[in-house]
């Protein structure tokens, strides 16, 4: 069975190291972010199955981090793990898009059970990682998009580009970021290759006039679904 990928967001170093190490010893693939801004960057670049997030953090606190995540991704399971114990904090955590809420101090055994349950529940509700983009269905795992009975198979890079645009819909996705992530550098020739990929992806979605991929000259691309 594929290891569950956890984004663990905790700025307290001693607790973070203990929890990070223990989760890894229990077979999880853990990425540890020490502030909210770093966590948001990781989510936009990495395949994550669940996020475990503290609230009181530098740069971007846990509540605002989740608000940012939910602007473009409503499917990622999110578990708040925090010392904020007031009822209004718990309510706010759920209202802005959290799926579970654990208070510190906590049992690592209980944390593991809750992580597994949230991931399992998410896979049952969305077993193939399918997402609606206008009239199209985008299946990230199968690397394909479909419109009614029409199916288009995607290359790895096409699949990854569409994922990045979808998860940040209505926001600019940096051209340099895509090139470095998927090509390894942002050279002129790789940039021309990316232009070809964007042109092909536009054609894939051409049957739905509500979908547009805008070229923000010199900056990047923006997926708009009206």
C-alpha positions as CSV (number, residue, x, y, z in Angstrom):
1,X,0.0,0.0,0.0
2,X,1.3,3.5,-0.9
3,X,2.5,5.5,2.0
4,X,0.2,8.4,3.1
5,X,1.8,11.8,2.3
6,X,1.3,14.2,5.2
7,X,2.1,17.9,5.3
8,X,2.8,18.6,8.9
9,X,2.8,22.3,9.8
10,X,4.3,23.1,13.2
11,X,6.7,25.9,14.3
12,X,7.7,24.5,17.7
13,X,10.9,22.7,16.9
14,X,11.1,20.1,19.7
15,X,7.5,19.0,19.3
16,X,7.8,19.1,15.5
17,X,10.8,16.9,15.5
18,X,9.3,14.3,17.8
19,X,6.0,14.1,15.9
20,X,7.7,14.2,12.5
21,X,10.1,11.3,13.4
22,X,7.3,9.3,15.0
23,X,5.0,9.6,12.0
24,X,7.8,8.5,9.7
25,X,8.6,5.5,11.9
26,X,5.0,4.5,11.5
27,X,5.3,4.5,7.7
28,X,4.0,7.9,6.7
29,X,5.7,10.1,4.2
30,X,6.0,13.4,6.0
31,X,6.9,16.9,4.8
32,X,7.4,19.2,7.8
33,X,6.8,22.9,7.3
34,X,7.7,25.3,10.1
35,X,5.5,28.2,9.1
36,X,2.3,28.8,7.1
37,X,3.9,30.5,4.1
38,X,6.3,27.5,3.6
39,X,3.3,25.1,4.0
40,X,1.3,26.9,1.3
41,X,4.2,26.7,-1.1
42,X,4.6,23.0,-0.5
43,X,0.9,22.3,-1.1
44,X,1.0,24.1,-4.4
45,X,4.0,22.0,-5.6
46,X,3.6,18.5,-3.9
47,X,1.1,15.7,-3.9
48,X,-0.3,15.7,-0.4
49,X,-2.9,13.3,1.0
50,X,-3.6,15.2,4.2
51,X,-2.5,18.4,6.0
52,X,-2.0,18.5,9.8
53,X,-1.8,22.1,10.8
54,X,-1.0,24.1,13.9
55,X,-2.8,27.4,14.3
56,X,-0.4,29.7,16.1
57,X,2.5,30.1,13.5
58,X,4.7,32.8,12.1
59,X,4.2,34.4,8.6
60,X,0.8,32.9,8.0
61,X,-1.2,31.4,10.9
62,X,-3.1,28.1,10.6
63,X,-6.6,29.7,10.1
64,X,-5.4,31.9,7.3
65,X,-3.4,29.1,5.7
66,X,-6.6,27.0,5.5
67,X,-8.5,29.9,4.1
68,X,-5.9,30.2,1.3
69,X,-5.9,26.4,0.7
70,X,-9.7,26.3,0.4
71,X,-9.8,29.0,-2.3
72,X,-8.5,26.5,-4.8
73,X,-8.7,23.0,-3.1
74,X,-11.8,21.8,-1.4
75,X,-10.8,18.2,-1.3
76,X,-7.6,18.0,0.8
77,X,-8.3,16.6,4.3
78,X,-7.2,19.1,6.9
79,X,-6.7,18.3,10.6
80,X,-6.0,21.2,13.0
81,X,-3.6,20.2,15.8
82,X,-3.3,23.0,18.2
83,X,-3.2,24.4,21.7
84,X,-6.1,26.7,20.9
85,X,-8.9,25.0,23.0
86,X,-11.7,27.6,23.1
87,X,-15.0,26.5,21.7
88,X,-15.0,29.5,19.3
89,X,-11.6,28.4,17.9
90,X,-12.9,24.8,17.3
91,X,-16.0,26.2,15.6
92,X,-14.0,28.6,13.4
93,X,-11.7,25.7,12.4
94,X,-14.6,23.7,11.0
95,X,-16.3,26.7,9.5
96,X,-13.3,27.7,7.4
97,X,-12.8,24.2,6.0
98,X,-11.1,22.0,8.6
99,X,-12.2,18.3,8.7
100,X,-11.0,17.5,12.2
101,X,-9.7,19.3,15.3
102,X,-7.3,17.9,17.9
103,X,-6.1,19.7,21.0
104,X,-2.6,19.7,22.5
105,X,-1.3,17.8,24.3
106,X,-2.3,14.9,22.2
107,X,-1.8,11.1,21.8
108,X,0.3,10.2,18.8
109,X,-1.7,7.0,18.6
110,X,-5.0,8.9,18.3
111,X,-3.4,11.3,15.8
112,X,-2.4,8.3,13.6
113,X,-5.9,6.9,13.8
114,X,-7.5,10.2,12.8
115,X,-5.1,10.7,9.9
116,X,-5.9,7.3,8.5
117,X,-9.6,7.7,8.9
118,X,-9.6,11.1,7.2
119,X,-7.6,9.9,4.2
120,X,-9.8,6.8,3.9
121,X,-12.9,8.8,4.0
122,X,-11.6,11.2,1.4
123,X,-10.6,8.3,-0.9
124,X,-14.1,6.8,-0.6
125,X,-15.8,10.1,-1.4
126,X,-13.3,10.8,-4.3
127,X,-11.7,7.5,-5.1
128,X,-10.0,8.5,-8.3
129,X,-9.0,12.0,-7.5
130,X,-11.4,13.5,-10.1
131,X,-12.1,17.2,-10.4
132,X,-14.6,19.1,-12.4
133,X,-13.3,21.9,-14.6
134,X,-16.3,23.4,-16.3
135,X,-18.0,20.6,-18.3
136,X,-14.8,18.5,-18.2
137,X,-13.7,15.9,-15.6
138,X,-10.0,15.9,-14.8
139,X,-8.7,12.6,-13.4
140,X,-5.2,13.3,-12.0
141,X,-4.5,9.6,-11.1
142,X,-5.5,8.2,-14.5
143,X,-3.9,11.2,-16.3
144,X,-6.9,12.0,-18.5
145,X,-9.7,14.4,-19.0
146,X,-13.2,13.5,-20.3
147,X,-16.2,15.3,-21.7
148,X,-19.2,13.0,-21.9
149,X,-17.9,10.0,-24.0
150,X,-14.8,11.9,-25.2
151,X,-11.6,10.9,-23.4
152,X,-8.2,12.5,-23.7
153,X,-5.1,10.8,-22.3
154,X,-2.5,13.2,-20.9
155,X,1.3,13.1,-20.8
156,X,3.0,13.5,-17.4
157,X,3.8,17.1,-18.0
158,X,0.3,17.9,-19.3
159,X,-1.2,16.3,-16.3
160,X,1.0,18.2,-13.9
161,X,0.4,21.5,-15.6
162,X,-3.4,21.1,-15.5
163,X,-3.1,20.1,-11.8
164,X,-1.2,23.3,-11.0
165,X,-3.6,25.5,-12.9
166,X,-6.7,23.8,-11.4
167,X,-5.4,24.0,-7.8
168,X,-4.8,27.7,-8.2
169,X,-7.7,28.6,-10.4
170,X,-8.2,32.3,-11.0
171,X,-4.7,33.0,-9.7
172,X,-1.5,33.5,-11.7
173,X,0.7,30.4,-11.8
174,X,4.3,31.5,-12.3
175,X,5.9,30.4,-15.6
176,X,9.3,30.1,-13.9
177,X,7.8,27.9,-11.2
178,X,6.3,25.5,-13.7
179,X,9.5,25.3,-15.7
180,X,11.7,24.6,-12.7
181,X,9.3,22.1,-11.3
182,X,8.7,20.1,-14.5
183,X,11.7,20.8,-16.7
184,X,14.4,21.5,-14.2
185,X,15.3,25.0,-15.4
186,X,13.7,28.0,-17.0
187,X,15.8,28.3,-20.1
188,X,14.5,29.8,-23.3
189,X,14.1,26.5,-25.1
190,X,12.2,24.9,-22.2
191,X,10.0,28.0,-22.2
192,X,9.2,27.5,-25.8
193,X,8.3,23.9,-25.0
194,X,6.0,25.0,-22.2
195,X,4.2,27.3,-24.7
196,X,3.5,24.3,-26.9
197,X,2.1,22.4,-23.9
198,X,-0.2,25.3,-23.0
199,X,-1.5,25.5,-26.6
200,X,-2.3,21.8,-26.6
201,X,-4.1,22.0,-23.2
202,X,-6.2,25.0,-24.5
203,X,-7.3,22.8,-27.4
204,X,-8.2,19.9,-25.0
205,X,-10.7,22.3,-23.2
206,X,-11.9,24.1,-26.3
207,X,-15.4,22.5,-26.3
208,X,-16.3,24.5,-23.2
209,X,-16.3,28.3,-23.9
210,X,-16.4,29.0,-20.1
211,X,-12.8,27.8,-19.7
212,X,-9.9,30.0,-20.5
213,X,-6.2,29.8,-19.9
214,X,-4.9,33.3,-20.0
215,X,-1.3,34.1,-20.7
216,X,-0.1,36.8,-18.3
217,X,2.8,38.1,-20.4
218,X,6.2,37.7,-18.8
219,X,4.7,36.3,-15.6
220,X,2.7,33.1,-16.1
221,X,-0.8,31.6,-16.7
222,X,-4.2,31.8,-15.2
223,X,-7.0,29.2,-15.4
224,X,-10.4,31.0,-15.5
225,X,-13.7,29.1,-15.3
226,X,-16.6,31.5,-15.7
